[in-house]
Amino acid sequence: MNERMQSIVDFLRERPMISVRGIEQAVGLPNATIKKVSDKVMTLSSKHYDKIPMMEGLLFDYGFDGDKSYKELDDINTGTQDGKMLFAALVRLTTQTYTDKTPYEVLEMLVEDVEKTKD
């Protein structure tokens, strides 16, 4: 099982009051997919991997922090404020240098960047 999906499954096992079906409906997974993956009856289809960041985003409100190691840009959940900030930081850090700025000044710039990209 994918490490990120395993983190979700473990989190849900520890919190039986969270509606797994509600999570599936919210992200567009077929009924009982998470249970089947959890019970190792099936693996998560690659066509559903894009649902993992959405599940993480939904569970964030319940205290989920998941696996903080990012290996791909797609791993960043830009549905959360932290994800937006991280993505904005990556854009800035890969396009400009800030040796003349304090960390607080850079953080202020990032906040402004995120505000500009709001829907």
C-alpha positions as CSV (number, residue, x, y, z in Angstrom):
1,M,0.0,0.0,0.0
2,N,1.2,3.5,-0.8
3,E,2.7,5.2,2.3
4,R,0.4,8.1,2.2
5,M,-2.7,5.9,1.9
6,Q,-1.4,3.8,4.8
7,S,-1.2,6.9,6.9
8,I,-4.8,7.7,6.0
9,V,-5.9,4.2,6.8
10,D,-4.1,4.2,10.1
11,F,-5.5,7.6,11.0
12,L,-9.1,6.4,10.3
13,R,-8.6,3.2,12.2
14,E,-7.7,5.3,15.3
15,R,-10.8,7.4,14.8
16,P,-13.8,5.2,14.2
17,M,-16.3,8.1,14.6
18,I,-15.1,9.7,11.3
19,S,-17.3,8.7,8.4
20,V,-15.2,6.7,6.0
21,R,-18.1,6.7,3.5
22,G,-18.4,10.5,3.9
23,I,-14.7,10.8,3.0
24,E,-15.2,8.6,0.0
25,Q,-18.2,10.6,-1.2
26,A,-16.4,13.9,-0.8
27,V,-13.5,12.9,-2.9
28,G,-15.3,10.7,-5.4
29,L,-14.2,7.2,-4.5
30,P,-16.5,4.2,-5.0
31,N,-18.3,2.8,-2.0
32,A,-16.1,0.8,0.4
33,T,-12.9,1.5,-1.4
34,I,-11.1,2.7,1.7
35,K,-12.3,-0.4,3.7
36,K,-11.2,-2.7,0.9
37,V,-7.8,-1.1,0.8
38,S,-7.6,-1.1,4.6
39,D,-8.5,-4.9,4.7
40,K,-6.0,-5.5,1.9
41,V,-8.8,-7.0,-0.3
42,M,-7.6,-4.6,-3.0
43,T,-5.0,-1.9,-3.7
44,L,-5.9,1.6,-4.5
45,S,-6.0,1.9,-8.3
46,S,-3.6,4.4,-9.8
47,K,-6.5,6.2,-11.3
48,H,-7.5,7.1,-7.7
49,Y,-4.1,8.3,-6.5
50,D,-5.2,11.9,-7.2
51,K,-7.7,11.4,-4.4
52,I,-5.0,11.0,-1.7
53,P,-4.3,14.8,-1.4
54,M,-8.0,15.5,-1.2
55,M,-8.5,12.9,1.6
56,E,-5.5,14.4,3.4
57,G,-7.0,17.9,3.1
58,L,-10.4,16.7,4.5
59,L,-8.7,14.9,7.4
60,F,-6.5,17.8,8.2
61,D,-9.4,19.4,10.2
62,Y,-9.5,16.3,12.4
63,G,-5.8,16.5,13.2
64,F,-4.3,14.4,10.4
65,D,-0.8,15.5,9.5
66,G,0.2,12.5,7.3
67,D,3.6,11.9,5.9
68,K,5.4,15.3,5.7
69,S,8.0,14.1,3.3
70,Y,7.3,15.4,-0.2
71,K,8.8,13.6,-3.2
72,E,6.8,15.1,-6.0
73,L,5.1,18.5,-6.5
74,D,1.8,16.6,-6.8
75,D,2.3,15.5,-3.2
76,I,1.7,19.1,-2.0
77,N,-1.9,19.5,-1.0
78,T,-2.6,23.0,-2.3
79,G,-6.1,22.8,-0.8
80,T,-4.7,23.7,2.6
81,Q,-3.1,27.0,3.7
82,D,0.2,25.2,4.5
83,G,0.2,23.6,1.1
84,K,-0.4,26.9,-0.6
85,M,2.4,28.5,1.4
86,L,4.8,25.7,0.6
87,F,4.0,25.9,-3.1
88,A,4.5,29.7,-3.1
89,A,7.8,29.3,-1.3
90,L,9.0,26.8,-3.9
91,V,8.0,29.1,-6.7
92,R,9.9,32.0,-5.1
93,L,12.9,30.0,-4.1
94,T,13.4,28.6,-7.6
95,T,13.0,31.9,-9.4
96,Q,14.7,34.5,-7.2
97,T,17.2,35.0,-4.4
98,Y,16.5,36.7,-1.1
99,T,19.9,37.1,0.5
100,D,19.0,40.8,1.2
101,K,15.7,39.8,3.0
102,T,15.0,38.6,6.5
103,P,13.0,35.4,7.0
104,Y,10.1,37.6,8.1
105,E,10.2,39.6,5.0
106,V,10.2,36.5,2.8
107,L,7.2,35.1,4.8
108,E,5.3,38.3,4.3
109,M,5.9,38.0,0.5
110,L,4.7,34.4,0.6
111,V,1.5,35.4,2.4
112,E,0.9,38.1,-0.3
113,D,1.5,35.5,-3.1
114,V,-1.0,33.1,-1.6
115,E,-3.5,36.0,-1.2
116,K,-3.2,36.8,-4.9
117,T,-3.9,33.2,-5.9
118,K,-7.2,32.9,-3.9
119,D,-10.1,31.7,-6.0
